[in-house]
Amino acid sequence: MDFQNVQDWKQNQLSKTEYGRMPWHDVALALRGECVLDIAQHFVETWNHAKRDKYKRDGKYDWLQLSWRDDDILGVQHPRFPVGDYVKHPLHDLDMDKMKRQGSVTAQLVRSSADWSHGILTEHSIQNAYHEIIKNAQHYVYIENQFFITATGEYQKPIINTIGAAIVEAIMRAHEEGRKFRVIVLIPLVPGFAGDLRDKGANGTRAIMDYQYKSMFRGEHSISGRLKARGIDPCQYLFFFSLRSYDRLNRTERITKKEERTGVKYEDVQHAQAHEVMNESGITGGAGFDKSEGENMKKDKETFEEEQAEDKPHDQTAEDTIAKDALESGQTVSEESFQGDGELEKENIITEQCYIHAKVLIADDKVAIIGSSNLNDRSQLGYHDSELSIVVEDEDTIETTMDGKPHQASAFAAQLRRRLWREHLGLLPPQELDAKDDPAVKLPGAEGGELEDDSDSDAAKLVEDPLSDELWETWTRQAHGNTSAFRDLFHCIPDDAVKTFEEYDEFLPRKGIKAGHLFDPEMPLEEVKRRLDSVKGHLVEFPVAFLMDEEMAERGLDLNEVSASCLVVCNGTQADIHETTDNGEYLYVIDGSMEALAGSCCCFLLAYFTCYEV
């Protein structure tokens, strides 16, 4: 729904009074010290490459050079960049004393870059880092990623990246040595965009899911298949999970009556608020936006708010969101108040997957990789998308345990893993909606940027040892319990109970029930709340058996042997990729016309142009 008619950037089909917006989970990293210079240099090189290829004679865009770099050295390193008319960036001398090493962390920048994106020979140091860290892990590998598409060898064409082979090697070695070892992966329940997976337009999404399943469990060349061939039970070593959340829409009887009195719809107030936030220099205020439309929205919003000011205090006791109750909020869903009858409250209870957009790998509580790189060929091979990640090792060590035995961990990797696991298990207090004072928005080392130390709490102690039996029992029990609760209440897709498209149709709610709403409107409100009270955190089981008896990616004009490595959707029409040119462009057909898509099939080439690549 949120991706209909996407060429009209001003429209929003998703009403917050009927549907929930998909929550996202992401991980970002702020840096200080010498490694920042490498990031700045990477930006300068990327800028100059684009300048040379597209704007060489356009004086509006200057060449850039960091002030600490020498022209002659730059010319030798990148002979394609002309030496001469550079603008130093920044326009003042860098204070190198301030850029010297700070803290205890060693950081190594890694990237995916190539001639088309950066003007250099292909570099896939991100894939190298993933491969080496996984292969050498001794206790566990923890991955959060938007995708999981990889190969274990040369028999899974068109997939090329070998991260899957590294996982197989690490598990085989642990099995031979009799070590407890786990690979724990968190990926979205549905990758890319949400929608009805039965639709023909969802073939691209199903193809991605198909490649993911064939990377994980399905087929002799999957990670699971390779392990079984060696007599190893993959269920003892390889685990996949996802995230899901619930909430209650804030559409009460009070808002409905207010709409009737004012003649202003709540959706119009939302649009006006968005316009105010983005203002006339932002997205909604850019070219093509009718200013009179903005003025009308502002008047409607003022009318609505004037009416709201007359509300009695007891009319405003309902919380805007109850999602916090899955965390340590000190409250349960059953204790939440609501303005309206039980039927209206049930209509407002919703679920959505929590979309995992993070790109994180942590191994053995010693090393972490954080960055922009997905776990697929597009991000890992170097000659497709350009990516930037950083390998972090902390020399500040902490004494802890691993599988009950003494273990020396790196402070950064261990604390990051513990924080993430507490979030997923619901063992953190909810954050304030106004996050201006949150440590996450502070610069490294700034006052207020340190997380509160609660290492003596029961929750912190539970996640200290990543291989402890108590933690694993809690992790798997909560994932299973949450999955069961969401299945009973919402019949969420995808689900392990759905192995065929016939079962898919039978599993869905009956016609007329909105996506993400309660499956059974007749279920008593008290029972609904009781089941939601049992949901702790956001962790759910990944549905490994979903559509296992079907051909998920149907072969045809839009998916065939030639186009298998790149699916393109333009204006909602899926295109057939025919071949690649000598300079790496993809040739595609839409409505019978042949065009060349430059840049190795860049995602979002236009505002309404989406590419799926595995």
Summary of the structure (lengths in Angstrom):
residues: 614
radius of gyration: 26.0
end to end distance: 24.4
largest distance: 75.8
contacts: 1824
relative contact order: 0.13
helix: 35%
strand: 18%
